[in-house]
Amino acid sequence: MGGGLDRHLQRGPLPLWFQIKEQLRRAIDVGEWAAGEQLPTESELTEFFGVSRITVRTAFERLGDQGLVERIPGRGTFVAQRSFEQPVTRLAGFHEDMASRGFVASTHTLSVRIVPGPSEAASALGAEGEDLVEIRRLLSADNTPMAVQHGYLPTWVVGGEFTIADLHNKSLYRVMEERTASHPATAEETIEAVRADRVRADLLDVSVGSPLLLATRLSLDRSERPVEWMRLWYRADRYRFRVELQLP
């Protein structure tokens, strides 16, 4: 049996399924089984550990609840693609965030237009009655679609004419810095659960109705001027947000 598993389980307060789950989790964490690789079957683990099939099944179910494995009927249990975890206290552009994790970020710019600002974005940016730069992009990591981005910038932030070519596979924050020496320094963000409509499902390669995480962000520069109002629809099976809490 691979994965460095120990067949000797402790007969004590810890449930057997929990001990098996933890052994499998540790093996996945250290790379004994890579993403997409099949784990031993329920029958193999039942025989190896000398436990009932329901015990092994419970361990697999708990690993599935944690997003570590994917169970495919008729085929078996496989190591799931790992989710990206984003601390909500950290402000970073997508390219910078992925690079810090060792992944290659890529963006496909769907459209860049100068448009009359919609009321919600214009109000947040303090630009009522003004034109805004509208941006739509698909964000990917290691060629896996991760998020759809749709938002608005004040025209002064981009410093003149702005086209798809100016954003091609580039960090938006870096482009802002290069053009006008302005980029987000602080931001306020709300996150909510939504379901994928047809357009976003096709872009993200998920089924219509799949869960997404919608983040709406208003960013300010160092002078506390609004510079970005952005919405990002993240794949919930590939991205999660982490919040650290403490008592006052």
Secondary structure, 3 states (H helix, E strand, C coil): CCCCCCCCCCCCCCCHHHHHHHHHHHHHHCCCCCCCCECCCHHHHHHHHCCCHHHHHHHHHHHHHCCCEEEECCCEEEECCCCEEEECCCCCCHHHHHHHCCCCEEEEEEEEEEEECCHHHHHHHCCCCCEEEEEEEEEEECCEEEEEEEEEEEHHHHCCCCCHHHHCCCCHHHHHHHHHCCCCCEEEEEEEEEECCHHHHHHHCCCCCCEEEEEEEEEECCCCCEEEEEEEEEECCCEEEECCCCCC
